[in-house]
């Protein structure tokens, strides 16, 4: 399957590149907004390239994928595409925030109830916490909604969110491949390849944004792959922790920024420029999107690597390492926040 996977990944990359280029010419245009970091009208919905590339690669590879547990992957892709279409509609018409969130929740609950869910949380070696079905479904849905919106929230600087998604997908592909989950690994690699096809259109230069179409599609796929990796009923044999580790930098900024806004009694669903990456860019005109994104990618890669190591070599210690990693992220965030306030 290795040769076919390479061809499928190449097709995904090429399709992502071509479609993103077409969107840069004829796609919807995102005007400058108070919440944004761009100052000129810019084409958006370049994430259609990621969606098209993923579909093209998976169609080419479909005959090579193991037939066991293939249905959950098809369901995940279908729901991710639905999220991407919702994002496209939002890119064009600017939908109501509560309506979008309601659809996110509905799709996430549907996935958790009908496809796969996190049923057990490993706490330590030999100590697992089984979850009642209702809490398993709600907890899984919460994870999906949080990651989808977290990736979308940080999608405000060229290359930042797409690059982070590629790194997380690469970690999933590596880990799933090592643990014999070849279908999950292949899907992650193909989505990453399609995202790589889009990325040069966004960084450098910001010629086209991925928009909600790309962020919602990628976010749902990443969150869903993490669940499939951990649900033994669909062939999963890992814990959900590695993807959580890799997502810590973006989730820390989202949660602490929203907490800060809540303390100031500001709307949590209102668009803003309070995220640390936005404030960092605005604080000095000499700072660049590339400089910011590379820093964030390095941080994401570091935590993704820690998650892979914790899963493969430190059996039973993932929860403790995750707690320590969360503390480190919070301290880093607070230090950065104070430096921007000085």
N, C-alpha and C positions, 0 to 999 in steps of 0.2 A: 504493500500500500504506500510505501515511501515515495516512489516515483510519481504515483497518481496524486498524492497529497502535494508534492512540489508543483505539479502542473496546475492543480486546483488553486493553490495559493498564488501562483503567478497570474492565473486568470482573474482571481479576486482582486489582486493589486492593480492589474491593467484596467479592469472594469471600473474599480473605484477611481482611478486616475481620470479616465475618459469621462465618466458621468459627472464627477466633481467639476471638471473643466467645462462641460456643457452647462452645468448649473451656474458657473461663474459668469457665463454669457447671457443666459436666458432665465435664470431662476428669479425668485422673489427677492426684493431688495429690502434690507434692514436699514431704516434711516437712523441717523445719530440720535441717541437717547441719553437722558440724564443718568441712567443706570449703567450705560455702556462705556467702554474705553476707546471706541473708535469715533472719529470726527468727520467722517464722510460716508455717504450712502454706500452700503456694501452688500453684494449678493449673499444670500443665506440659503439654508437647506442643502448645503453641500454634503450633509450626511446621507442624502439620497445615493451618493456614490458608495458610501459604506454599506448601505442596505443592498444596493444592486450588486456590488462586488461579492458580498457574503452569499447572496442567492446564487450568483453565477458559479462561484467556487463549489458550493455545496451540491448544486445540480450535477456538476462534473464528477464529484466525488461520491455521489449517492450510492452507486452500485458497489463501492468498496467498503462502505461503512458496515460494521457488524449489525446484523438484523436484530439481535437481542437488545431490548430497551431503546430501540430507535424511535418509537412513538413519542416518548417524552421530549426528545430533542426536536422533533417536528412540531410538537405543541409549543415548545419554548420559542422556536423561530417564528411561528405564526403569531404568538402574542407580542413578541418583540417587534415584528413588522407592524402590528396594529398600533403599538406605541409610537413607532416611527411615523406612521401616517397621521396620528394625532399630533405629533410634533410638527409635521409639515403644515397641517391645517392651522396650527397655532402660529407658525412662522408667517403665514399669509394673512390671517384674520385676527391674530392677537386675542385668543380666547380668554374667558374669565378664569382667574386662578383657581377658584373653588371648584368650578366645573372640571378643570383639568385634574386637580387632585382627586376628585371623586372617581374619575375614570381610572386613574392610576391605582387607587385602592381596589376598585372592582376587579381590574385585571390581575392584580397581585393576589387577591383572595381566591380568584378562580384558579390561578396557577397552583397555589398552595393546597386548595381543596381537591383539585382534579388531577394534578400532574405529579407534584413532588413537594415534600416539606421536610423541615428539620425536626426530627422526632426525638433526638437525644443530644444533649450537650456534654461532651467530655470535660470533666472538671479537674481530674488528676488521674494518675496511673491507677487503673482499676476502679475508678469512681466516675460513673456516668449519671447524668440527671435525665431520666426519661420525662417527656412532656406529655401531658394530657392532649388528646387530639385537638381540642379547641384552642389550647395555648400554642400548640405546634403550628396550626394553620395561621393564627393571628400573628405569632412571632415571625413566621416565614414571610407573611405578607408585609409586615412592618419593615423587615430587612430589605425587601425588594423596593418598597416605596422610598425608604430612606436613601438607598444607594442610587436609585434612578434620579431622585431630585438633587442629591448631593452632587452627582456628576454634572447635572444641568446647572446647578448654582455656580459651580466654579468655571463654567464655560464662558468666561468673560475676558479672556486674554488669548491672543493667537497661540495656538499649539498646546495650551495648558491642559485642557480636558482630553482632547484626542490622544495626546502623547501619554498621559497618565493611563488612559484606557488600554493603549497598546501594551504598556508595561504590565498591567494587571493581567491582560489576556495572555501575554507571553508566559507569565508565572503559572497561570492555569494550564496552558498547553504543556509546559515542562513537567509540572507535578502530575497531571492526569496521565501523561504519557509514561512517566516512571512507574505509576501504580497500575498500569494495565487498562486504563480507561481510554482506549484509543479513539473512540468516537467523540468523546468530550474534548480530548486533546486536539483532534482534527478541526472541530468547530472553532475552538479558541484560536487556533493558528490561522484559519481562513478569515475570521473576523479581524484579527490583527493585521493580516495582509491587506485586506480591503481598506482598513483605517490608514495603513501606511501609504496606500495609493492616494488617499485624500489629503494627508498631512501637508505635503509641499504646497498645496494650494492655499493653505491657511497660515503656514509659517515657513519662510518669512513672507512678509508683505501683506498678509491678511486679504488675499484676493477674493476669498469666499469663506463664509463661516459655515460650520457644520449645522448650526441652528438646533432647535429642539428636535428636529427630525433625526439628527445624528446622535445627540446626547441621550434622548429617551430610548432609542433603539439599542445603543451600546450599553447603556445602564441596565436595561432590563435583561439583556443577554448575559452580561457579567454576573448580575445578581442571581439569575436563574441557573447559570452554570455552577455557581458555588453551591446551590441547593442540590442540584443533581449529583455533584461530586460526593455529597454527604448522605444521600438517601439510599439505604441498602435495598429498598423495594424496587429501585430503578437501576440497580447495579453500582451504586456509590459505595466506596470503601474508605473515604477520607472524612475528615472533620470540616466544618465550615470555616475554621479559623484562618487558613492561609489567605483567602480573599479579603477577610476582615482586616488582617494585618496590612495587606497592600493598599487598602482603602483608607487607612487611618489618617494620613495627611489631609486628604480632602474632607473626610467626615469631621475631623477635629475643627477645621476652619468653619465648616457649615454650622455645627452645633454651637460652638462658642460665639460665633457671630450672631446667630439667632438669639442665644441667651443674652448677649449684650443688648440687642435691640429690644428684647422683652423687658429687660430692666429699665430701659428708657421709655417703655410703653409705646414702642413703634410697631407698626403692623408687620407680622411675620410673613405674610403673603404679598407684601408690597415690594415692588422692585426697588433696589437700592445699590449703593456702591460702598458698602461697609465691610466687605470681605477684605482680609489682609492683603491679598494679592492686588485688589483694586486700589487700596490705599497706598500700597508700595509704589505702584506705577504713577499714581497722581502726585505723590510727594516730591518727585524729581523728574522733570521733563527729559533728562538724559537717560533715564532708565528705559530699557527696551522690553518688549514682549518676549523676545528670545532669551534674554538674560533671566527673566522671571521663570519662563517655562523650563529651561534647563535645570535651574535650581530645584524646581518642584519635581521634575522627573527623577532627579538624583535621589531626592527624599523618598519618593514613591518606590523607586527600585530598591532602596535600602530596606524599607519595611517589607516589600514583597519578598526579598531574599530571606529576611528573618522569618517570615511566615513559612516559606518552603523548608528552611532548615529546621524550624520548630516541628513541622509536621513529619519530617522524614528521619530526624535523629533524636529528638527530645520527646519521645512518646510519653504522653500523660502530663506534660508541662505546658501545653499550649495556652491554657487558660491563665496560668500565672504569668507567663511571658507576655501575653496580650495585655493583662492589667498593667504590667510595668511599661509596656510600649505606649499605652494610653496616657499614663502619667508623663512620660517623656514628651509626647506630642503636645499635651496641655502646657507643660512648662516651656517648650519651644514657642508655642503660640503666644503665651503671655509675655515672654521676653520680646518677641517681635512686635507685639501690640504696644508695649511700653516704649520701644524705640521709635515707633511711628508717632506716638503722642508727645515725645520730647521736643 
